[in-house]
Amino acid sequence: MAFTAAIVQFAPDKGKVSKNLDRMAENILQAVAEGAELIVFPETAPTGYFLEGAVVELAMTGQKLAAEFAHRLSGKITRKISIVTGFYESLGGNLYNSAAYLDANSDGISIVKTYQKFFLPTYGVFDEERFVSRGKDLGLIETDWCTGALLICEDVWHSVLPTLCAVGGATMMIVPSASPARGFQGPTVENADRYERLVRGISEEHGTYVILAQLVGFEGGKGFVGGSLITDPFGQVLVKGPIGEEALLLATLDMDLVQIARAKTPLISDLQSAWSNIQSIVQRGFPEVS
């Protein structure tokens, strides 16, 4: 089964939620016109990333996010599509850096799942754990095409989460991200290169597609890198976004390639067959290292 995925490499106006949602709706309609069936926006696209204390004012529920899109897209979507975007979520009295998976058709827009970011960076320019709570669950989700997984930015810098998602059945990983550009000593941007290595490695090791949607634009003098990517189950780059510019990127994902890639390099099969042993090691605990 093959389908068309789109990344909207997006530059929000910080704090201007209504304006950002208007522009996101326009991008959705453009992507649909170009044949997209799955449309992915970056981390915190409706609000901007560096909100700090303003998170409490601008966070919304998943149902509110779906209603905002429905208001802007009502009568304009004539076939079923799916939309993923990062956003600051208000849930159960807590605030989270989350990703929402939405289904849209001519009848409206519904929230399918929200995933709360697990790894919250607190180094360099980052201080997420001061303003949002940590998620506790994997972002596995059944899509129209496969079992997918939602991850957010820092989550893919720790190999354990993509591995857990792959063991759980994910053959497509969707990663909204907001990464300030850093490392300009060479001919390319260091963290953009790191992201490419990370997502290609995840794809190649686990035989999965990875869709990485990066924020762009400036907030408080910090520029977000861009360089969004879609990689196939062999670790090859299907499409790559420009550095620091908005863009609409489309690629065809043929899910039949997952089985071919995993047959060629059966690492995920090896991992799944050894999983009970790995669980036993974890449950026994690790020796203290002096």
N, C-alpha and C positions, 0 to 999 in steps of 0.2 A: 504493500500500500504506500502510495506517495501523496504528499500534500505540499502546499506552499506556505512557508513561514516568512514573516516579515519582522525585522527589527526597526523600530523608530528610535534613532539616536537623537535624543531630545535635550534641549536647553531650556529649562523652566525659568520663569521669573520668580525669584525667591519670595515666598509668602503670598503670591497672587494666585490663589487657588482657582477662582472662576476663570480667569484668563488662561491659565495653564490647561484646565479641562476643556475649554473651548478649542484650543489649539490641538490637544490630543484627539478630540473628536474629529477634527478636520484631517488629521493624519490617519486616523482609522479609516475614514471614508476613502482617502487616497489609496491606502494599502489594499482595501477591498476592491477598488476599481482596477487595481493591477493584479488581482487574483489571489490575494493573501487569504488564508484560512485561519492562521494563528498569527496574532500581532502582539509583539512583545515590546514594552517600554522599560526604561531603566528604573533603578532604585529611586524612590521618593520623587517620581516625576511630577505629581500634582502640586508639590509644595516647594521643591528644592530641598537640599540635603542638610545644610548647616543651620538648622533652626534653633538648636539648643533649647532654651526655656520656652520658646514659642511652639514647641511640639504639642504642648497641652492645649493650645488654642486652635491648632490647625489639624490635629489628628481627627479621623472620622472612622465610623464603623464600616465594615465591608458592605453592609446593606446600603449605607448612605452613598458610598462610592458607586455602587451599581446604579442607584437611583439618579445620581448626577450624570452618569453616562447615558442612561435611558432618556433623561430629559433632553439631552443634546442630540441623540441619535434616533429618537422615535420616528418611525415611518421611513427611515433612510437605509435600514439594513433589510435586505430582501432574502438573504440566505444565511444559514448558520455560520457563525465565526466564533472564535475564542480570542479573548484579550487577556494579557497578563501585564500587570504594572506593579511596581513598588509603590508603597504609600505608608504614611504614618497612621497606625491603626489604634483606635480606642476599643478595647475589648476587656470585659469583665472588671472594669475599674482600673486597668493597667494600660500603659502605652507601649507600643511595639513598633519596630521597624519591620514592616511586613511586605509580603507580595500577595496579590489577589489574582485568582484565576476566575474569569468571568465567561459565561456563555451568552451569546447574543444572537437573536433572530428577529423575524418580523413581529413576534409577540412581545418582545422586550428583552431585558438584560437581567440575568440572574447571577448571584454569587455562588460559585461551585466550591471554592476553598480559599482560605487565607492561611498563609504560612508565616510564622514569626521567626525572624532571624536568630540563629543560635549563637554564632560567634560575633561578639560586639567589640570592635577594636577600641583600645584606649591608649594608643601610642601615637607619637608624632602629632599630626593635626587632629587626630580622632579622640573623641571623648563620649562615645555613644552610651556607655553604661551609666553615665550620670543622668541621662534623660529618658531612656527606654529600658524596658525589661527584656530579659533573655527568653527566647522561645525554648520549648522543651521537647518538641516532636519533630519527626521527619516530615518533609513536604511531599510525600508520595501522593499521586493523584491519577485517576483513570481518565485519560483524554479520549477523543474520538479515534486516535490513531495508535495509541500505545499506553503503557504505564509510564507516566512522566514523574519528574521530581522538581519541586521549586527549591532553589537555593538563593542566597543573597550575598553578593560581593565577598566579604571576608570568609564566608562559609566554604568557598572553593580553595582558599589558601591553606586549609586544613584538610588533608587527604581523607581523613576518616569519614567525613560526612558524604562526599560523593561515593565512597566505597560502600557505606551503609545503604545508600539509596540504590546503588547497583545490585547489591545482594537482595534488597527488597523488591527487585523486579524492574527498576527504572531503565528504559532504553532511550530516554530523552531527558536531558537536564536543562532547565530554563533558569537563567541566572541574571536577574536585574542587578545592576551594579552602579555605584557612584564612586569613582576613583580619582582623586585629585592628582594631576600630573606631577611626577617627581623623577629625578634622575635624568639630567640633560647633558651629561658629560660626553656621551657618544653621539653617533649620527641619528639615533632613535631615542624614544622616551622609555626610560627603564621600566616603569611599571606597566606600560603597554606591552613591552616585550615579555615581561613576567606573566601577564595574563594569557598571552598567546601560548607560552610554554605550558602553563597550568591547564588550560582547557584542551589543548591538543593531547596532553598526557592523560587527562581524564578519559577522553574519547578513545584513545588508543588502548589504554589499560583495560577499560571496562566494555569496550565495544558499544559506545553510546553516542548519540548526537548531543552536542552542547550548543545552546543558544545563549550567548552572552550579550546583553544589551547595556551599553554604557551611557551614562549621563555626559553631557558637554555643557559649555557655558562657564560663567564666572560667578562666584559668590565670595564676597569679602576678600577679593584679591587672589582667590584660589581658583585655578582653572581645572576643569574636569577633562580627563584625557581623551575620551572617545575610543576609537579603535575597536568597535564592537565586532563580534565574530560568530560565525556558525561553523562548527567542525563536524565532520562525519565520523562514523564508527572506526575508520582506519586512522583517525587523527589528522586528516587533511582539512585544510581551510577551504570552505565553500564560498564564503563571502567575508569581506573585511571592511570595516568602516574607516573613514578618514580620521585623522587626529584633530580633535578640537572643533569639529564642524558638525552641524546637524546633517542627518542623512536618513534616507529610507532604503533599507537593504532587503532584498528578497532572495530566497533560495528554495530549491525543491529538496525535500527530505524523503528519501526512499527507505521506508522502514525495513524492507526485505534485506537491505545491506547489513543490518545488525546481525542476523543469523550467519551471514557469510563471513563477516569480520570475526565473530566469536568462534566459528568453526576453524578459521585460520589460526587464531591465537586464543586458545580456550582458557584465558586467565580467570575470567569470571566464573566459569564452570569449576575450575580448581578451587576457587575461593568458596563457592557455595558448598562444595562437597566437604570442605574442611571446616565449615562454619561452627559446627558443634564443638570441635576441638578448640577453636579460637575462643568461643564463649567460655569454655572451661578454664582456659588460661586467664582470662579477664576476671572470672569469678574467684579464682584462687588468689588474685592480687599479685603485685610485683614486689620483688625484694628491694629493700632500701639500698640506695647506692651511697656509699660514704664518700 
